[in-house]
Amino acid sequence: MKEASSPAYNRILLVGPCASGKSYLYESFPEEWRGIKYTTRAARPGEEHTKNYYFVNEYTFQEMEKVNLFKFIEEFTINKCPRVWKHGITVMEWYRKRVFILPPRAIEQMAREIPEEMKKCFVVYLDIPKRTRKERLSRIYGANAEEIERRLDDDLVEFAGFSQWNYRVSHSTFDRECLADKLLTKIK
């Protein structure tokens, strides 16, 4: 995917490795446009229920699946753990909201499962240098070097070959309000 000239998009999908500034940029969009995913994983430091995710237990997530509330579900593991977690976007959230934060595996999965809808999504890749992200993670996790390195290593694997983006941000000090305003011109 490369940038097209006309605003034929109806959603903005933010994707980037840990500590790349996805949430920082996301918060610059109008609150009524920000889509929130459901997840079965535990909250990380600084994450809040109903702001970053809807944190639910596996039973609740399964019950929502049974009654087809989700437009999209992604399964994933963390740190090679055998346990499988899930993220989901409800049908209502998908059609009511316009900006979502997603990992690259979700972008690729959605391109396979809902290709016509993905053609209408403007994907923004926050490709911020590893050194900057490591500094940011140090502020979040403190001296937990093992956790920081694990997350950075996981990103190397996850983003290897990722190319399904329309717009790439590679400067770590981007102006989020200016960028959000620019991105808003891409959607109808």
DATA-V482486 format. One record per helix or strand of 2 or more residues. SS is the DSSP state (h for helix, s for strand). FROM is the first residue (numbers start at 0). TO is the last residue. If there is no record, write none. Layout:
ss->SS from->FROM to->TO
ss->SS from->FROM to->TO
This chain:
ss->s from->10 to->15
ss->h from->21 to->25
ss->h from->30 to->32
ss->s from->36 to->38
ss->s from->52 to->54
ss->h from->57 to->65
ss->s from->69 to->75
ss->s from->84 to->89
ss->h from->90 to->95
ss->s from->98 to->100
ss->h from->103 to->112
ss->h from->114 to->117
ss->s from->120 to->125
ss->h from->129 to->140
ss->h from->144 to->157
ss->s from->166 to->168
ss->h from->175 to->183
